[in-house]
Amino acid sequence: GGQVHMINRVEPKVVDLVKRIAGVSIENVSGKGYYPFNMFCDTAPFDSNDLRMALKLAMDRDEMLEKILRGYGSVGNDFPINEAYPLFSADIEQRKFDPDKAAAAYKKSGHSGSIVLRTSDVAFPGAVDAAQLYQQSCAKAGIKIEIKREPGDGYWSEVWNKQPFSLSYWGGRATQDQMYSTGYVSTADWNDTRFKRPEFDKMLFTARGELDQAKRQAIYHDMAVMMRDEGGLIVPFFNQFIDAAATSKIGGYAKSPIGEMMDGYALAECWLNA
């Protein structure tokens, strides 16, 4: 309607509608952002790796990608790194939706009753729908998910990094070292899965000082596998950053694989054309 020149976080389900608006273009780019389901590894019932594995195996990633992101992204593999990062290991086996194995792992965990999952519209576009879709796939494995829809106000201060099972959003970081250091070493303030493993920390510090790129990649590979198989992170998908812009009126716009709106620099680096 001409009220703004650029917007970020265009919901995938309305992209086709926005494309029909004259003078407006969709600017989407594959990047490092991901929409995780976070479990606290140190809090019951998520302190059981069998339960965490059950919840990972109960995630139908292909369905999530199709119905929530409408294809604007790629499936995740339960660690926070994808092919957008240097030294990514493409040979790590992709985790598949397997309700039978999920049911077996759930039975092994000894848990019974419902599991509370907290979500909100502010977590990411489609987060409430994603929780409901996950609830349905978990039911196929005999796992009961109770969804608690939280208000947007206070979600990032009272739910994220405070409640043991919730949906979140990460924009990615410039390097693997920075991503792991920010969110997944034992001492990180933003360790929103409470994944605290001294051996994981040691590998990260070793990789940081390793000059041989092949050796560093091998360390990152082992870190990814450890997090995938033992961590508290469920990554159904990596999102594309979807901005909309009145491109004929905006100058200086450039896509960034790190974050939406040129990783937040659009307001500083773009200008209005005369």
KOLVEX-792596 format. One record per residue (C-alpha): x, y, z; residue in three letters. Coordinates in steps of 0.5 Angstrom, whole numbers, plus 500, padded with zeros to 3 digits. Example, Ala and Ser with C-alpha at 12.3 -4.5 7.8 and 13.67 -1.06 7.14 Angstrom:
2
525491516ALA;527498514SER;
***
This chain:
274
500500500GLY;506505500GLY;507506507GLN;513502508VAL;519501503HIS;522495506MET;520489510ILE;523483513ASN;521476515ARG;515476510VAL;511469512GLU;513464506PRO;505463506LYS;504470503VAL;510470499VAL;506469493ASP;501474494LEU;506479496VAL;509478489LYS;503480485ARG;504487488ILE;506492483ALA;513495484GLY;515490490VAL;520484489SER;521479494ILE;529478496GLU;530471498ASN;537468500VAL;539462503SER;543463509GLY;545460516LYS;539462520GLY;535456523TYR;529455527TYR;530450532PRO;526446538PHE;530447544ASN;531442550MET;534443556PHE;539437557CYS;540438564ASP;532438566THR;527433566ALA;525429562PRO;530432557PHE;536430561ASP;535423558SER;538422551ASN;533417550ASP;528422550LEU;531427546ARG;533422541MET;525420541ALA;523427540LEU;529428534LYS;526422530LEU;519424531ALA;520430527MET;518430520ASP;523435517ARG;520434509ASP;513436511GLU;516442516MET;520444510LEU;514444505GLU;508446510LYS;511451514ILE;517454509LEU;513453503ARG;520450500GLY;524457502TYR;529453506GLY;533446507SER;532441512VAL;536441518GLY;540435522ASN;540437529ASP;546441529PHE;547449527PRO;551448521ILE;549448514ASN;553448507GLU;553456508ALA;559455513TYR;566454510PRO;568447512LEU;561444513PHE;561436513SER;556434507ALA;558427509ASP;554427516ILE;548422515GLU;541426515GLN;536424520ARG;530422517LYS;523422520PHE;522415523ASP;516414528PRO;518407530ASP;525408532LYS;522414536ALA;517410539ALA;522405541ALA;527411544ALA;521414548TYR;519407551LYS;527406553LYS;527413556SER;521411561GLY;517417560HIS;510417560SER;505423560GLY;505429556SER;511434554ILE;510441554VAL;512445548LEU;512453548ARG;511457542THR;509464540SER;508468533ASP;514472535VAL;519466535ALA;519465527PHE;514466522PRO;509460522GLY;512458529ALA;505456532VAL;503452526ASP;510448526ALA;509446533ALA;502444531GLN;505440526LEU;510437530TYR;505435535GLN;502431530GLN;508427527SER;510426535CYS;503423536ALA;505417530LYS;510415535ALA;506415541GLY;509421544ILE;504426547LYS;506434546ILE;502439550GLU;503446546ILE;503452550LYS;502458546ARG;505464549GLU;504471548PRO;509475544GLY;511480549ASP;516477554GLY;517471550TYR;524472549TRP;525474556SER;521469560GLU;520463555VAL;527463551TRP;533460555ASN;528460561LYS;523454559GLN;526447558PRO;522446551PHE;521452546SER;521454539LEU;527459538SER;530463532TYR;538463530TRP;540468525GLY;547464524GLY;554467525ARG;560468521ALA;564462522THR;563455525GLN;567457531ASP;563464533GLN;556460532MET;559454537TYR;562459542SER;556464542THR;550458543GLY;553451545TYR;560451549VAL;559450557SER;560457559THR;556461553ALA;550465556ASP;546464550TRP;547456551ASN;539455550ASP;540447550THR;544447556ARG;549442552PHE;555442557LYS;560437555ARG;567439557PRO;570434551GLU;566438546PHE;569445549ASP;576442548LYS;574440541MET;572447539LEU;578450542PHE;583445539THR;579447532ALA;580454533ARG;588454534GLY;589449528GLU;592452522LEU;591445517ASP;584446514GLN;583439513ALA;584437520LYS;580443523ARG;574440518GLN;575434521ALA;574437528ILE;568440526TYR;565434523HIS;566430530ASP;563436534MET;557436529ALA;556429530VAL;556429538MET;551435538MET;547431533ARG;546425537ASP;547427544GLU;545435544GLY;538438546GLY;538441539LEU;532439534ILE;533443527VAL;527441523PRO;530446517PHE;534452516PHE;530458513ASN;531463507GLN;531470509PHE;525473506ILE;525481505ASP;520485501ALA;522491498ALA;520497493ALA;526496489THR;525501484SER;525506490LYS;531503494ILE;538503492GLY;544499495GLY;540493497TYR;545487497ALA;543480500LYS;546477506SER;547470508PRO;548471515ILE;541475517GLY;535479514GLU;535486512MET;542485510MET;544482517ASP;541489520GLY;545494516TYR;539495511ALA;537502514LEU;544504515ALA;547502507GLU;540503503CYS;538509500TRP;531512497LEU;532513490ASN;530520487ALA;
***
